[in-house]
Amino acid sequence: MAQDDHRSREDRERQEEAERILARAHRDSAPLLGSALQRGADFFAAKGESTDPAEIWGKRVGRGLAVIGAIGCLIYLYWTYFR
């Protein structure tokens, strides 16, 4: 009887491990570009971060200006050092 309980516990542990492995494989096999684009869109839209419209729009504007500034810096560096 004790041996049956031991086996069923081992079976449950193996099944849980197999489910974790399958979940990780499914998560890792997701298209990289699609998930990256979705995360980027959520980041710039400030989804799920706050319910205050002023805070949401402030984050959107600030993040957009940061991207524009980064692109401007890259253009400046290219023109200064590689041209």
Buried (B, 14 or more C-beta within 10 A) or exposed (E): EEEEEEEEEEEEEEEEEEEEEEEEEEEEEEEEEEEEEEEEEEEEEBEEEEEEEEEBEEBBEEBEEEEEEEEEEEEEEEEEEEE
